[in-house]
Every structure is written in structure tokens, then in C-alpha cells.
Amino acid sequence: MIVMTGANGRLGRSVAQMIAKRGASGEVTLTTRDPAKIADLTALGFKTVQADFADRESMRAAFEGATVALMISMPGPIEERIPLHRNAFDAAKDARVGRLIYTSRVNPTYESLYPFAEIHAFSEGYLKAIGLTTTIVRNNEYVENVVKIISGAKDPSKLMLPGATGKVPYIAMADIAEILTIFLLEDGHAGKTYELNGPEALSRSDIAKIVTDATGRPTTALPITGEEFGQFMQDQGRPAFVVEMVKGLHAAIDAGEFAKVWPDAAELLRRPTQSPQDYLRKTFASA
């Protein structure tokens, strides 16, 4: 029996669709706070159950009998996420889940300049402390987030992205979803930690040049501070906890915390991961 949380999120939906393409939807139970919102996935053959991280008993019932489970890290501020993650981990322990896959983040340390790293430092440490067999997946930044930020800018000719001088090996969500599907359906990953990123690290200036070449419209990577980027995100209507998060993300990227390119993703996929340059060129050429 396979269980997956977060089925109605972007990543969860992508994983579910890949599982269905492999003809394995009948083996998987999807959990969500509102099953009505994933009726389209139920139609693909998945079993769905109502479960909420805030309700430990509902999570234990959802995990009951699972040989492997995927817990997708939930959104929200630190003070909310840590206790909710603890609830889910305890529920998985109570239900005797055979192996728990957890979506962590790059450089999950308490010393990180990225505020949300604390969530993942806690989560990885807690999972080890309670003795669950795990597969830890440390995701780097999605290339789709770059597109979302640029597309939402009032002035698309002025590039606003976190990090003024640092680089990030952005990865496509589809590649992460495919890897998570492998972890759910295939053995051999117990007790392992994987670093998932794209094949090359890009700076803001690199991205500005890619967008310029793709659109024919001059796009400039203006020098910005973390405070200025936070204000930009606030102007886009992002909640306060996100604004504070991206200010720290700006600093962490410039400190090199996100820059390292690991081979794990390509090795797991047995092919190169999608090039962020190619992804951005195709996206903005058709915009």
C-alpha cells in the first residue's frame, strides 16, 4: 500500500499524474483536507481519504498499512509548519509506515540564512530521532518559480529575483515529480538522502540575458537588496511570512547556499534533467 499527502498541491498533482501514466493509480491512496478538490484524480483510479496534518488521528488512519508513504512538506509559516510536520511524523510512526519519503530543501541547517531551512532541519532531525526509515529529498528552487515572478512583475524589463550575485541550479517540477514517483514505486532508496537540482547554476544576470534573447525585449537584472525584493513580493500581494522568507532566500543565495550542482537527479532519472536555460527560452519565446 502506498500513501501520498498533499495531493491537491502543485507537486502532489504532478506526482499523481505520473503515477497514473505508469498504470499504478490503483496502488496509491491520496490524502487531502478536502477530497472533493481532487475528484479528477479519483477518476484516474486513486483512492482518496480526508486527512489533515492538524488532526494526528486522521493522519494515522490514512497512513495505516502503508509500506511506503510520501509526505510533501506543507506550506505556511515556520511556527505553524513545525508542529504540523511533527504531527504527521508521529502519525506515520504510530501507523508503522514502512518507509517515509520527505520533501526537504537544499542546505537544511539551523545556521542557514534561508528562514524556512529551520523547518527542514527540524524535520530531518526529528525523523531520525523517532527511528522512521526514510528517503530524504532535498529540492532546490523550481524553475517555474522564476517564470511566475518575472511574469507577475509590473515592469518585465526589470528583472526581480532573489539573490543579486549568487547562482541557483534551478530544476523543473516535472523532474522532481518523476523522481518522487520512482521513490514511491521502486525499492532501493531506504535510508538515503538525495540532492535534487538542475544541470547548471544560473545567476540573475544569466536569466536576464536568456529572457532578452527569447523575447527580443531588453531585460535588465537590476541590483537589489533583500529588502527591495521583499517589497517587490509584498507589492505582488504575497503574505507577510512569504515576504520575510524571500528576504532570507535572497541572502542565502548570495552566500552560495543554493549553488552546488549535485548529480543525483540525472542519475535517478537515467537521463539529463531539463536545462533551466532551455525551459526559460521556450517559455518566454512563446509568451
C-alpha positions as a LaTeX table, in Angstrom:
\begin{tabular}{lrrr}
\hline
Residue & $x$ (\AA) & $y$ (\AA) & $z$ (\AA) \\
\hline
Met1 & 0.00 & 0.00 & 0.00 \\
Ile2 & 1.28 & 3.47 & $-0.97$ \\
Val3 & 0.09 & 6.75 & 0.56 \\
Met4 & 0.77 & 10.31 & $-0.60$ \\
Thr5 & $-0.06$ & 13.55 & 1.21 \\
Gly6 & $-0.59$ & 16.95 & $-0.39$ \\
Ala7 & $-2.41$ & 15.56 & $-3.41$ \\
Asn8 & $-4.07$ & 18.88 & $-4.26$ \\
Gly9 & $-0.83$ & 20.87 & $-4.35$ \\
Arg10 & 1.21 & 21.62 & $-7.47$ \\
Leu11 & 3.82 & 18.96 & $-6.78$ \\
Gly12 & 1.32 & 16.41 & $-5.45$ \\
Arg13 & $-0.85$ & 16.67 & $-8.54$ \\
Ser14 & 2.18 & 16.29 & $-10.79$ \\
Val15 & 3.28 & 13.14 & $-8.94$ \\
Ala16 & $-0.24$ & 11.69 & $-9.08$ \\
Gln17 & $-0.47$ & 12.25 & $-12.81$ \\
Met18 & 2.85 & 10.49 & $-13.37$ \\
Ile19 & 1.76 & 7.56 & $-11.21$ \\
Ala20 & $-1.40$ & 7.29 & $-13.31$ \\
Lys21 & 0.64 & 7.29 & $-16.53$ \\
Arg22 & 2.56 & 4.32 & $-15.16$ \\
Gly23 & $-0.71$ & 2.49 & $-14.55$ \\
Ala24 & $-0.21$ & 2.37 & $-10.78$ \\
Ser25 & $-3.02$ & 4.64 & $-9.53$ \\
Gly26 & $-4.87$ & 1.66 & $-8.06$ \\
Glu27 & $-1.95$ & 1.06 & $-5.68$ \\
Val28 & $-1.96$ & 4.57 & $-4.23$ \\
Thr29 & $-4.10$ & 6.38 & $-1.66$ \\
Leu30 & $-4.11$ & 10.17 & $-1.86$ \\
Thr31 & $-4.73$ & 12.29 & 1.22 \\
Thr32 & $-6.08$ & 15.82 & 1.30 \\
Arg33 & $-8.09$ & 18.03 & 3.62 \\
Asp34 & $-10.90$ & 18.21 & 1.03 \\
Pro35 & $-11.25$ & 15.12 & $-1.21$ \\
Ala36 & $-13.83$ & 16.94 & $-3.35$ \\
Lys37 & $-10.99$ & 19.09 & $-4.72$ \\
Ile38 & $-9.21$ & 16.05 & $-6.18$ \\
Ala39 & $-12.23$ & 14.37 & $-7.76$ \\
Asp40 & $-10.37$ & 14.46 & $-11.08$ \\
Leu41 & $-7.61$ & 12.31 & $-9.56$ \\
Thr42 & $-10.15$ & 9.90 & $-8.08$ \\
Ala43 & $-11.42$ & 9.46 & $-11.62$ \\
Leu44 & $-7.94$ & 8.25 & $-12.59$ \\
Gly45 & $-8.30$ & 5.30 & $-10.22$ \\
Phe46 & $-6.80$ & 6.64 & $-6.99$ \\
Lys47 & $-8.36$ & 6.02 & $-3.62$ \\
Thr48 & $-8.71$ & 9.28 & $-1.69$ \\
Val49 & $-9.11$ & 9.90 & 2.03 \\
Gln50 & $-9.66$ & 13.01 & 4.12 \\
Ala51 & $-6.70$ & 13.75 & 6.39 \\
Asp52 & $-5.35$ & 16.90 & 8.00 \\
Phe53 & $-1.88$ & 17.45 & 9.47 \\
Ala54 & $-3.60$ & 19.26 & 12.35 \\
Asp55 & $-5.51$ & 16.05 & 13.19 \\
Arg56 & $-2.95$ & 13.41 & 14.14 \\
Glu57 & $-5.55$ & 10.64 & 14.31 \\
Ser58 & $-6.75$ & 11.33 & 10.77 \\
Met59 & $-3.15$ & 11.12 & 9.57 \\
Arg60 & $-2.54$ & 7.88 & 11.47 \\
Ala61 & $-5.65$ & 6.35 & 9.90 \\
Ala62 & $-4.54$ & 7.50 & 6.44 \\
Phe63 & $-1.05$ & 6.02 & 6.92 \\
Glu64 & $-2.32$ & 2.71 & 8.36 \\
Gly65 & $-0.89$ & $-0.24$ & 6.44 \\
Ala66 & 1.39 & 1.86 & 4.22 \\
Thr67 & 4.55 & 0.15 & 3.09 \\
Val68 & 5.74 & 3.47 & 1.67 \\
Ala69 & 4.39 & 7.00 & 2.05 \\
Leu70 & 5.28 & 10.35 & 0.53 \\
Met71 & 4.93 & 13.36 & 2.80 \\
Ile72 & 5.13 & 16.58 & 0.81 \\
Ser73 & 6.25 & 19.45 & 3.03 \\
Met74 & 3.30 & 21.71 & 3.63 \\
Pro75 & 3.22 & 25.49 & 3.03 \\
Gly76 & 2.89 & 28.12 & 5.72 \\
Pro77 & 4.92 & 30.00 & 8.34 \\
Ile78 & 7.55 & 28.26 & 10.46 \\
Glu79 & 5.60 & 28.36 & 13.71 \\
Glu80 & 2.71 & 26.52 & 12.04 \\
Arg81 & 4.60 & 24.06 & 9.90 \\
Ile82 & 6.92 & 22.56 & 12.51 \\
Pro83 & 4.15 & 21.29 & 14.85 \\
Leu84 & 2.09 & 20.08 & 11.89 \\
His85 & 5.06 & 18.21 & 10.48 \\
Arg86 & 5.63 & 16.67 & 13.92 \\
Asn87 & 2.00 & 15.52 & 13.96 \\
Ala88 & 2.39 & 13.81 & 10.60 \\
Phe89 & 5.70 & 12.17 & 11.55 \\
Asp90 & 4.25 & 10.87 & 14.81 \\
Ala91 & 1.22 & 9.56 & 12.93 \\
Ala92 & 3.47 & 7.74 & 10.48 \\
Lys93 & 5.40 & 6.24 & 13.39 \\
Asp94 & 2.17 & 5.17 & 15.11 \\
Ala95 & 0.93 & 3.60 & 11.88 \\
Arg96 & 4.26 & 1.77 & 11.39 \\
Val97 & 4.82 & 3.13 & 7.89 \\
Gly98 & 7.49 & 1.03 & 6.21 \\
Arg99 & 9.35 & 3.95 & 4.60 \\
Leu100 & 8.57 & 7.67 & 4.59 \\
Ile101 & 9.69 & 9.91 & 1.73 \\
Tyr102 & 10.04 & 13.51 & 2.89 \\
Thr103 & 10.47 & 16.54 & 0.61 \\
Ser104 & 13.11 & 18.66 & 2.29 \\
Arg105 & 15.18 & 21.54 & 0.91 \\
Val106 & 18.76 & 22.26 & $-0.01$ \\
Asn107 & 21.05 & 23.02 & 2.97 \\
Pro108 & 18.55 & 22.22 & 5.76 \\
Thr109 & 20.52 & 23.63 & 8.69 \\
Tyr110 & 19.65 & 25.93 & 11.57 \\
Glu111 & 22.58 & 28.14 & 10.55 \\
Ser112 & 21.17 & 28.78 & 7.06 \\
Leu113 & 20.26 & 32.34 & 6.07 \\
Tyr114 & 17.11 & 30.93 & 4.45 \\
Pro115 & 14.44 & 31.11 & 7.19 \\
Phe116 & 12.49 & 28.03 & 6.10 \\
Ala117 & 15.63 & 25.89 & 6.42 \\
Glu118 & 14.70 & 25.63 & 10.10 \\
Ile119 & 11.60 & 23.64 & 9.18 \\
His120 & 13.61 & 21.08 & 7.30 \\
Ala121 & 16.44 & 20.96 & 9.83 \\
Phe122 & 13.83 & 20.13 & 12.46 \\
Ser123 & 12.02 & 17.64 & 10.23 \\
Glu124 & 15.10 & 15.68 & 9.18 \\
Gly125 & 16.37 & 15.58 & 12.76 \\
Tyr126 & 13.01 & 14.53 & 14.18 \\
Leu127 & 12.57 & 11.74 & 11.66 \\
Lys128 & 15.98 & 10.38 & 12.61 \\
Ala129 & 15.21 & 10.68 & 16.33 \\
Ile130 & 11.97 & 8.69 & 16.14 \\
Gly131 & 13.58 & 5.97 & 14.07 \\
Leu132 & 11.48 & 6.02 & 10.91 \\
Thr133 & 13.02 & 4.54 & 7.79 \\
Thr134 & 13.18 & 7.43 & 5.35 \\
Thr135 & 14.12 & 8.68 & 1.92 \\
Ile136 & 15.03 & 12.37 & 2.21 \\
Val137 & 14.62 & 14.50 & $-0.91$ \\
Arg138 & 16.30 & 17.92 & $-0.77$ \\
Asn139 & 14.80 & 20.01 & $-3.54$ \\
Asn140 & 16.42 & 23.13 & $-4.95$ \\
Glu141 & 14.43 & 26.05 & $-6.42$ \\
Tyr142 & 11.83 & 25.31 & $-9.10$ \\
Val143 & 12.47 & 26.96 & $-12.46$ \\
Glu144 & 8.71 & 27.53 & $-12.62$ \\
Asn145 & 9.05 & 29.98 & $-9.72$ \\
Val146 & 11.35 & 32.12 & $-11.86$ \\
Val147 & 8.69 & 32.30 & $-14.57$ \\
Lys148 & 5.98 & 33.17 & $-12.03$ \\
Ile149 & 7.99 & 36.02 & $-10.52$ \\
Ile150 & 9.01 & 37.51 & $-13.87$ \\
Ser151 & 5.55 & 37.16 & $-15.38$ \\
Gly152 & 3.99 & 38.88 & $-12.37$ \\
Ala153 & 6.28 & 41.90 & $-12.50$ \\
Lys154 & 4.76 & 45.28 & $-13.35$ \\
Asp155 & 7.79 & 46.07 & $-15.49$ \\
Pro156 & 9.03 & 42.84 & $-17.14$ \\
Ser157 & 12.10 & 44.64 & $-18.48$ \\
Lys158 & 13.46 & 44.95 & $-14.94$ \\
Leu159 & 14.29 & 41.52 & $-13.59$ \\
Met160 & 13.46 & 40.97 & $-9.93$ \\
Leu161 & 14.66 & 37.66 & $-8.49$ \\
Pro162 & 16.17 & 36.60 & $-5.16$ \\
Gly163 & 19.94 & 36.79 & $-4.95$ \\
Ala164 & 21.94 & 39.61 & $-6.53$ \\
Thr165 & 25.18 & 37.75 & $-7.28$ \\
Gly166 & 24.57 & 34.12 & $-6.29$ \\
Lys167 & 23.67 & 31.23 & $-8.57$ \\
Val168 & 21.00 & 28.54 & $-8.45$ \\
Pro169 & 20.78 & 25.24 & $-10.42$ \\
Tyr170 & 17.02 & 25.53 & $-10.94$ \\
Ile171 & 15.12 & 22.29 & $-11.51$ \\
Ala172 & 11.81 & 21.68 & $-13.27$ \\
Met173 & 9.00 & 20.43 & $-11.07$ \\
Ala174 & 8.28 & 17.66 & $-13.57$ \\
Asp175 & 11.74 & 16.20 & $-12.95$ \\
Ile176 & 11.19 & 16.21 & $-9.19$ \\
Ala177 & 7.74 & 14.65 & $-9.63$ \\
Glu178 & 9.18 & 11.89 & $-11.79$ \\
Ile179 & 11.85 & 11.14 & $-9.19$ \\
Leu180 & 9.28 & 11.03 & $-6.39$ \\
Thr181 & 7.24 & 8.61 & $-8.50$ \\
Ile182 & 10.32 & 6.39 & $-8.77$ \\
Phe183 & 10.78 & 6.52 & $-4.99$ \\
Leu184 & 7.14 & 5.52 & $-4.42$ \\
Leu185 & 7.02 & 2.66 & $-6.91$ \\
Glu186 & 10.55 & 1.27 & $-6.77$ \\
Asp187 & 12.73 & $-0.16$ & $-3.99$ \\
Gly188 & 16.36 & 0.61 & $-3.22$ \\
His189 & 16.06 & 4.08 & $-1.70$ \\
Ala190 & 15.60 & 3.35 & 2.01 \\
Gly191 & 17.87 & 5.32 & 4.32 \\
Lys192 & 19.16 & 7.58 & 1.55 \\
Thr193 & 19.29 & 11.35 & 1.11 \\
Tyr194 & 19.20 & 12.91 & $-2.33$ \\
Glu195 & 20.05 & 16.44 & $-3.50$ \\
Leu196 & 17.84 & 17.39 & $-6.46$ \\
Asn197 & 18.83 & 20.24 & $-8.75$ \\
Gly198 & 19.16 & 21.10 & $-12.42$ \\
Pro199 & 22.29 & 20.64 & $-14.55$ \\
Glu200 & 23.67 & 24.18 & $-14.34$ \\
Ala201 & 23.62 & 27.09 & $-11.91$ \\
Leu202 & 22.32 & 30.42 & $-13.21$ \\
Ser203 & 22.70 & 33.94 & $-11.85$ \\
Arg204 & 20.14 & 36.72 & $-12.19$ \\
Ser205 & 22.26 & 38.21 & $-14.97$ \\
Asp206 & 22.25 & 34.86 & $-16.81$ \\
Ile207 & 18.45 & 34.76 & $-16.58$ \\
Ala208 & 18.12 & 38.36 & $-17.77$ \\
Lys209 & 20.16 & 37.51 & $-20.87$ \\
Ile210 & 18.05 & 34.40 & $-21.56$ \\
Val211 & 14.82 & 36.41 & $-21.30$ \\
Thr212 & 16.26 & 39.18 & $-23.51$ \\
Asp213 & 17.29 & 36.69 & $-26.19$ \\
Ala214 & 13.95 & 34.85 & $-26.05$ \\
Thr215 & 11.67 & 37.88 & $-26.16$ \\
Gly216 & 13.76 & 40.38 & $-28.09$ \\
Arg217 & 12.96 & 42.83 & $-25.28$ \\
Pro218 & 15.90 & 44.17 & $-23.26$ \\
Thr219 & 15.65 & 42.79 & $-19.72$ \\
Thr220 & 17.98 & 44.07 & $-17.03$ \\
Ala221 & 18.93 & 42.42 & $-13.74$ \\
Leu222 & 18.88 & 45.48 & $-11.53$ \\
Pro223 & 21.00 & 45.49 & $-8.36$ \\
Ile224 & 18.56 & 44.89 & $-5.50$ \\
Thr225 & 18.77 & 44.27 & $-1.77$ \\
Gly226 & 16.83 & 41.68 & 0.18 \\
Glu227 & 14.59 & 44.45 & 1.50 \\
Glu228 & 13.83 & 45.65 & $-2.04$ \\
Phe229 & 13.00 & 42.14 & $-3.17$ \\
Gly230 & 10.78 & 41.67 & $-0.13$ \\
Gln231 & 8.93 & 44.88 & $-1.01$ \\
Phe232 & 8.51 & 43.64 & $-4.58$ \\
Met233 & 6.93 & 40.44 & $-3.31$ \\
Gln234 & 4.72 & 42.41 & $-0.92$ \\
Asp235 & 3.53 & 44.52 & $-3.85$ \\
Gln236 & 2.60 & 41.29 & $-5.62$ \\
Gly237 & 0.25 & 40.52 & $-2.75$ \\
Arg238 & 2.33 & 37.81 & $-1.06$ \\
Pro239 & 1.61 & 37.14 & 2.65 \\
Ala240 & 3.94 & 38.58 & 5.28 \\
Phe241 & 5.60 & 35.25 & 6.10 \\
Val242 & 6.49 & 34.79 & 2.41 \\
Val243 & 7.95 & 38.29 & 2.23 \\
Glu244 & 10.22 & 37.53 & 5.20 \\
Met245 & 11.12 & 34.16 & 3.70 \\
Val246 & 12.24 & 35.63 & 0.35 \\
Lys247 & 14.37 & 38.27 & 2.03 \\
Gly248 & 16.29 & 35.44 & 3.69 \\
Leu249 & 16.32 & 33.47 & 0.45 \\
His250 & 17.98 & 36.45 & $-1.24$ \\
Ala251 & 20.77 & 36.39 & 1.37 \\
Ala252 & 21.15 & 32.61 & 1.28 \\
Ile253 & 21.52 & 32.54 & $-2.49$ \\
Asp254 & 24.18 & 35.25 & $-2.40$ \\
Ala255 & 26.01 & 33.30 & 0.31 \\
Gly256 & 26.24 & 30.34 & $-2.08$ \\
Glu257 & 23.89 & 28.07 & $-0.12$ \\
Phe258 & 21.92 & 27.06 & $-3.22$ \\
Ala259 & 24.72 & 27.00 & $-5.79$ \\
Lys260 & 26.13 & 23.47 & $-5.70$ \\
Val261 & 25.23 & 21.19 & $-8.60$ \\
Trp262 & 24.73 & 17.59 & $-7.50$ \\
Pro263 & 24.46 & 14.62 & $-9.92$ \\
Asp264 & 21.64 & 12.85 & $-8.05$ \\
Ala265 & 18.67 & 13.92 & $-10.17$ \\
Ala266 & 20.16 & 12.92 & $-13.51$ \\
Glu267 & 21.40 & 9.63 & $-12.07$ \\
Leu268 & 17.95 & 8.78 & $-10.70$ \\
Leu269 & 16.22 & 9.71 & $-13.97$ \\
Arg270 & 18.89 & 7.93 & $-16.05$ \\
Arg271 & 18.87 & 10.98 & $-18.32$ \\
Pro272 & 19.84 & 14.66 & $-18.07$ \\
Thr273 & 17.47 & 16.86 & $-16.13$ \\
Gln274 & 15.70 & 19.59 & $-18.05$ \\
Ser275 & 18.00 & 22.54 & $-18.70$ \\
Pro276 & 16.71 & 25.67 & $-16.96$ \\
Gln277 & 18.09 & 27.70 & $-19.85$ \\
Asp278 & 16.06 & 25.71 & $-22.38$ \\
Tyr279 & 12.96 & 25.86 & $-20.16$ \\
Leu280 & 13.18 & 29.64 & $-19.83$ \\
Arg281 & 13.93 & 30.17 & $-23.52$ \\
Lys282 & 10.90 & 28.11 & $-24.59$ \\
Thr283 & 8.60 & 29.72 & $-22.04$ \\
Phe284 & 9.47 & 33.32 & $-22.84$ \\
Ala285 & 9.79 & 32.80 & $-26.59$ \\
Ser286 & 6.13 & 31.78 & $-26.65$ \\
Ala287 & 4.97 & 34.50 & $-24.23$ \\
\hline
\end{tabular}
